[in-house]
Amino acid sequence: MKQKRDNRTSEYDRFRNEKIAKHEEWVKELLKKYPDINAENIHAILQKEVGLVFVHVLEDAGVYKCTPKGREDFMRFVDSL
């Protein structure tokens, strides 16, 4: 009888890989947030979560932050044109 292969790896093994080790904390957060994560929904979950991270990157990359001070500075710039 052929033994079914288990594709899961231990947490230790999973984060020994340098390329993904830097995402360990984020993965742990996702596992808490999505307790029913599986092969069918992982792609949609990752698309959503990467999008949320990217929104923060874009907000922080702006010349004028999306804060009261940032909006004030932006309006000062617009008024100077």
N, C-alpha and C positions, 0 to 999 in steps of 0.2 A: 504494500500500500504506500502510495506516494504521500509524503508529509506536506501539508499546506505551508507555503512560505509566508513568513510574517515580514511585511515590508516596513513595519515600524522599527524605529531605532530607539535606543535609550536616550534620555535627555542628555546624558554625558556625551555619548557618541555624536549626537546631532549638533551640539555646539562646539565640538572640537574642530570642526571645519572652519578655517579662518574666514572664508568668504561669507559665512552666515553667522558667525559668532557675534558680530557687532549688532545683530538684530535680536539677540536673545531676549532682552527685556520686552521689546515690542511684541515678539511672538508670545511670550507669557501673558501679556496683556490681552492679546487677541484670543488666546485659549480661554481666558476667564470671561471675556466679553461674548464669545460664541461657543458655548459648551457643546453644541451639536455640530461642530465643524466636521466636514467630511469631503470626500472626493467630488461629490456633486455640487457642493456650494462654495468650495475654497476659492475658485476663480472670481466669483462675484464678490465674495468677502474681501479678497485682496484688492480688487479693483476699487471698491468703496473705500477701504482703509488707506490705500496709497493715495487716492484722491484727497482724502481728508488731510493727510500729511502734506501733500503738495500745496493745498490751499494755504497752509501756514507758511510754507516756504515762500510762496508768492507774496503773501502779506508782508513778510519780513524783508523781502527783496525790494519792495517799493521804495522809491525815493522819499515819498511822503507816507508815513505809517497811517493806518486806519485807526487813528486815535483823535481825540479833540485837538491836540496840539498839531498833529499831522495835517488834519483838515484845515486848521487855521493857517499853517505854513503854506499849504497848497493854495488857499484863497489869496494869500499875500502875493504869491507868485503870479496867479492869474491877474490880479489887480495891477501888477506891474507891467503887464503886456500892453 
